[in-house]
């Protein structure tokens, strides 16, 4: 007999074993996918692509065809931008570019591969043409410096004299 706190009594036998498919283990939500993703050159695309999914259902994709290097100023930066909307349908991300030719350049369906189903333990977005997007990790927060008595733009030697 096993004690069941939910039922408040003892029940016979062992609890049934639960086998959940990885996709059914948790509900999918746009908040889980929102953020920046990156795809290296793949399929017929010979340049990286950045994809930023916004939680409110919009996206911005940047094709880094020939970006202008820092600190130079270029007449043409070589970055093509496609914007539109997206929605999550099960594990499929449906992209709807806001311009007609964006559909030719951007896969309209990406399959979300959850981290618990991959060897690397990271999630990805995969397109039917073989392109693979990985989540761009958030930068580590910069530690805050301890408080200082100097004012911004003032060197430590210009620090005000201590009071009497």
N, C-alpha and C positions, 0 to 999 in steps of 0.2 A: 504494500500500500504506500502511496505517495501523498503527501499533504499538498493540497492546492489552495494557496492563499486567495486566489480569485473566487473559488467556489466556497471557501471556508470549511472544507471537509476533506477527507481522504478519498483518493480515487485509486482504482485497481490498475495495475500495469504501468509500464514505462510510458513517458510522454512520446507522442509520435515524432519521428524524425522529420525535420523540415528541410526540403530541398527547394531553394529558390533559384531561379535562373538569374544570372548577374543583372540583366536588364530589368528584372522585376523586383530586385532587392530594394530599390528606393524609387520614389516618384521622380520623374524628370521635371525640372523647372527651368525657365529662362535664366533665373539668377545663377544656376549652376554653370551655365555656359557663357554668361556675359563676361566680357573682357577681351584682351588682345590674343590673337592666334597668329602663327607664322608658318608659311609653307615655303620650302626651298624650291628651286627650279625642278619641274617635273613635267611629264607628258609632253605636250607641245609648247609649254611655257619655259623659256630659258632665263627667267629672272625670279627673284623671291616675291612673295605676295604677303602682305599683312592684312589681316581681317579683324576688325574690332566690332564685336557684337555688343550692342547696348541693351540693357535689361528691359527698356521700354519697347523693344521690338524694331529698332532701326540698326543699320550696320553701315560701316565704311570700309571699303577694300582699297588698298594701295598697291599698285603694281610698281615695284622698284626697278624699272627698266634701265635707267641710267641716272641714278640720283646724283645731285650736285654735292661734292664733298665739302665738308667744313674746312675752312672758313670762307670758301669761295662763294661768289654770287654768279649764278648762271642765268642766261636768258631763258633757257628751257631746262627745267630740273630733271626731266625724264621720269617723273612719277605720275602715273595715271590713277585717278581716283574714281571709284564707282560707289555710289550710295544707294540705299534702298531700305527695304523692310525685310524682316525675317520672322519666322515663327517655328515653334517646336512642335512636332507631331510624333509622339512616341520618342524614338531615338533618332529621328530624321530632322535635320535643320533645313527648312525650306527658305531659300533666298529669292527675293523678288527685287532685282535691280530697278532703279528709278528711270533708267534710260534703256531703250530697246537694244542697243548694241552691247550693253552690259551683260546680257544673257549669253552672247557669243563668247565673251571673255571670262565669264565667271560661272562655275558650275552652279546649277540652281538647287541641287540637293546634296547635302553632306550627311554622312552617317556618323553619329556620335558613338565613339568607342570608349566606354567607361573605364576608369583606371583599374577597377577590380577585375577586369577581363584581359589585361595586358601584362606581359612579362615585365615591362619597365615600371609598371605601377602608375603610369601617367595616362591621362585621357588624350584622345585625338579626334579630329574630324577628318573623315576620309571621303573623297569624291569618287564617282564611278570611273573617271578617266585616270585614276591612279595617283592623284595628288593627295598629300598627307599634310594636315595642319597640326602643329603642336601648340599647346598653350604657352604663351610667353610668361615666364615667371615674374612675379612682382619683385621689384628691387628691394633689397634689405633696407629697412629704415636707417637713416643716418643718425648716429647717436648725437644727442644734444650736448653741446659744450657746457661745462659748469658755468653758473652765473659769474659775470665779471663786473667790476666796478667801472670799467672804461666804457665810454659812449661809442656808438658806431662811428667808424672813421677815425677814432682816436687811438694812438699807439699807447702801449703800457707806460712809456716814459712820460706821457702827458696826463697820466692819471691824476685826478684831483688829490690834493694833500689831505691827509686824515685830519679830522677835527681835533681840538684840544682835549 
